[in-house]
Amino acid sequence: MPITDRDDVNAFEAAQIIALAGRIAHREARGKSTADLEERVERLLQKAADRETDKALIRRAAQEAAHAARFEAQKQKAIDRATKKTGWW
């Protein structure tokens, strides 16, 4: 579950990113390369974004299925009412 509705990372991923950011700052201060650490941060962010996109698609499909089921139930009820014989004939 994401920390806020504006980002995709959960608490564990946020902690990992913060730790990696600290390591990146430390390596930059010593003049060393940080490309591998930055790549790990990007992979974490992409993984979180993909997960949240998949969740949104699943949620949307479930809502559409529920809507279709309600529509079919209402349609069947209307058909039953229309084809029901009345008692005064």
Order of alpha helices (4+ residues) and beta strands (2+ residues): alpha-alpha
